[in-house]
Amino acid sequence: MLGSFIGVLFDGIAYGSLLFVISIGLSVTMGLMNFVNLAHGAFAMLGGYACVVLMTRAGVPFLVTLPVAFVVAAAAGIVLERTLYQRLYRAPHLDQVMFTIGIVFMAVAATTYFFGPSQQPVRLPDFLRGQVQVMGLGLGAYRIFLIAVVAVVTVALHLLLIKTRFGAQVRASVDNAVASAGLGINVNRVFGVTFALGSGLAGLGGGLGIDVLGLDPTFPLKYMVYFLLVVAIGGAGTIKGGLVAAMILGICDVAGKYYVPEVGSFIIYFLMVVLMIAFPAGLYGRRA
């Protein structure tokens, strides 16, 4: 019983780690830039397909494809941000929602046309397959890898946004764009780089999640609610809140499907209602 509980807890943390990597970019754009980007999952899907194409058609090792997935998604993010998204920064949220959901449907249709509707395969390196024995318990090697990646990403993001000049520029631009521009900060460039960073992290998460979440053209629609839940429960614009929310959702989702499979995903939606009633602004969101 104890072994199964630890196994479920471990798998839940690994699943939550994936949700965090993909969702944190959405949290940044919604919380810091006040932009509702429902197409965030499309960037994750783009990163996943970049990994698949490189592995299956070019023979590139899986680990090498991950930074490429980040770069490809970040590049797509900056192109869309410069050409389309920045025109909607001051638009009503409903306009942002309608526009970005249109991007999602276009991405789904284009992906289906070029790659077909089926699940995409991924071949992990030998050292990431199988289990690792830890104190007599068999833990998935790839799950351990996911948790390690999230630890590195979390620390790096915290240092970037809190300890660097760029992070100070982001916070200043969000608080008062006019004053920041008057102080010599290129607000448009700061927002563009921030959006690219969030999109790149989504692409990285999409590549990491192929083996766990699966990858097909419906990916942005299938997991859109999960990404939004992480942001809503954790609080937009906060790394700590996103991490805590992703872990709560990951653990509860895995535990619910393991212990009460007949209930399925209902548990996380019930949990969302309870947490949103208790914390309307999110666990670590800004209070009015």
N, C-alpha and C positions, 0 to 999 in steps of 0.2 A: 504493500500500500504506500509506504514512504517512498519507495523507488519510483512508482508510477507518478506520485505527486511531484517529485523533483523533476521527473522527465517532462511532465506537462508544464511545470513552471518554466523550465529551461526552454522548451519549444515556444512558449508564450512570449518569453523575453526576446528570443530570436525573431519571432514574427513581428513583435512590437518594434524591434530595431529596424526592420525593413520599412514599416509604416512611418517611422520617424525620419529616415533618410529621405524618403520620397516626399513626405508632407512638410518638412521644415521649410522648403522653398516657398510653398504656398502660404505658410504662416508668415514668412518674411514679407511677401508681396502684399498680403492682406493687412498685416499689422503695421508694417513700416511705410508701405506705399499706398495703403487704402485702396487697393485695386483687387476686385474679385475675379480671379482667374480660374474659371472652372475647367479650362483646357490644360491645367497643370498635369493631369494624368497623361495627356498626349505626349508631353516631353519625356515622361518616364517610359512610355511605350517606344518612343523614338530611340532612346538609349538602349532599350532591350533589343530592338531589331538591329541596331548597329552592331551589338555584340554577336547576334546570331549570324548576320551576314559575314562578319569578319571571321568567325569560327568555321562556318560551313563552306564558305566560298573562297576564303583566302588562307585558311589553315592557321589563323592567328590564335595563340594560346589565350585561354579564358581571362587570366589575370591581366594580360596586356590589353584586352578589349575594354576593360572597365574605365581606365582613364580616357580612352577614345570615346566611349559612350558619354562621359561627362562633357568632353569638348564638343561633340556633335550636338548634344542637347543645348549646351550653353550658346553655341553659335546660332542654332535655330531660334533660341530665346531672344538673343540680341537683335536678330534680323526682324522678327515679328514686333519686338518692342519698339525699334526705331521706326518701322514703317506703319504699324497699325496701332499697337497698344497705347503708345504715348498720346495718341489723339483722344483717348477715352479716360485719361487719368482724372479729369474733372467732370466727367459725365456721371449721371445718376447710376447707382449700383445696378438697377434693372437693365440699363443699356449694356453695362459690362457683362452681366450674366448672359443676356441674349446673344451678344457677340461671341463670347468665349464658348458657349455651348454650341454655337454654329461651327466654331473651329474644331470642336470635338467630333461632330458628325462628319465633317470633311476629312478629318484624320482617319476615322474609322473606315470611311468609304475608300479612301486612297490606299490604305494599308490592305484592305480586303482585295482590292484590284491587283495590287502588285505582288502580294504574298499569299493570297488565299485566306480562307476563314479558319484554317486548322491551327492547332497549338504548335508552337515552334520548339524544336528540341535544343537542348544544351548539354554539352559534355564537360563535366567538371574535371579538373586535374585529379589524379589518383590520390594525392594527399588531402584533398578536400572531400573525398568520398568515404563512406563507412563511418565507424564510430571510434571515439577515443575513450579509453577507460579512465575515469576520474573517481578515485575512492570507491571502486567497485561498481560504479554506475557507467553505463554506456551512453555517452553524449555524442550527438552528431557532429562530425568534424566541420561540416559547412556551417552549422548553426554557431559553433564557436567562432568561426571566421567572421560571420555577420556581426556578432556582438562586438568583436574586436574592432571592426571597421567603424561601427557606430561610436565606440568610445573615442576613436581618433577624430572622427568628423565632429563630434560634439565639442571636444576640447579646441579643435582648430577654429570652429565657428565662434565659440566664446571669445577666444583670443582675437579673432579678426574684428568682431563687432564691438568689443569692450576695450581692447588694449591698443588698437592701431589708429592711425590718423584717418584711414578710410572709414572705420567704424564710427568715429566721431563725426565725420562728414555726413554719413548716412543719418545718424540720429539728429543732427542739426537740420539737415534738409527736410526731414519728416516733420520736425517740430515747427519750423518756419522757413519755407522755401524762399520767400522774398528776402528775408534777412540774411539767409545763407548765401544767396546769390550776391547780395550787397557786400558780403565779406570776401568775395572772390571764389566761392565754391561753385564749381560747374554742376549744378543740380541735375541737369539732364543726363550728364555723363554718370553721375553717381547712381541715379535711378537705373540707367541702362546696365551698368555693371552689376548692381544688386539683382536685377531681374535675370541677367545671364547666370549669376551664381545660383539663384534658386532653381532655374531651369536645368543647369548642369547637375545639381544634386539630385533632381528628379531623374535625370538620365542615368546617373550612377545607380540610384535605387532600382530603376527599371532593369538594368543589367544584372544587378545582384539578385533581383527577385525572380528571375526566369525559372529557377529550379524550385522555388517555394510557392510563388504566386501563379506561375504559369504565364504564358504570353500568347495572346491572340488579338485580332483587331478590336475586340470589344473591351480590352483592358481599361481604357480611360473611363468608360461607363460603369464597368463592373466594380471598380474600386474608388470611384469618385466620392461616394458617401463616406467611405472609411477615411479618406484624406481630409474631408471636411470635418468629420468627427474629431480628428486629432486637433485641428485648429480651434474648433468651437470649445472643446473641453479643456484644452491646455491654455487657451488664450492666444489670440493672434499677436504675432510679433515677439514672442518670447521663446527662447530656445529651451529653457528649463521646463516650461509648461508643455511644450510640444513633446519633449522626451517623456515626461511623467504620463501624459495622456496616452501616448503611443504604447507605453508599457502596460498601462491599465487595460487598454482596449485589446492589446495582443494577448495578454494573459487570460483575460475574461473570455475572449472569443475562443481560444484554444481549449480552455478548461470547460466551457459550456458545450462545445462540440464533442469533447471526450467523455464527460460525465453525464450529460443530458442531451444526447444527440437529437432526440425528438423535438427539442426546443430550437436547436440550430442557432442562427444568428440573432434570435430575438433578444438574447441576454444583453448584447452590447447596446441595442437600441433602448432597452429598459434602463440600462446603466446611464446612457446619455441623458435620458429624461430626468433621472434622479440628480445627476451631477449638475445639469443646467439649471434645475430649480434651486439647488443649494449654492451654485456659483454662477450666476447669470453672465458674468464677464469672463468666465473661464477660471481654471484653477489659479493661474498666475496672470490673468489679464488685467488691463488697466481699469480701475474703478472711475466712474464719472465724478 
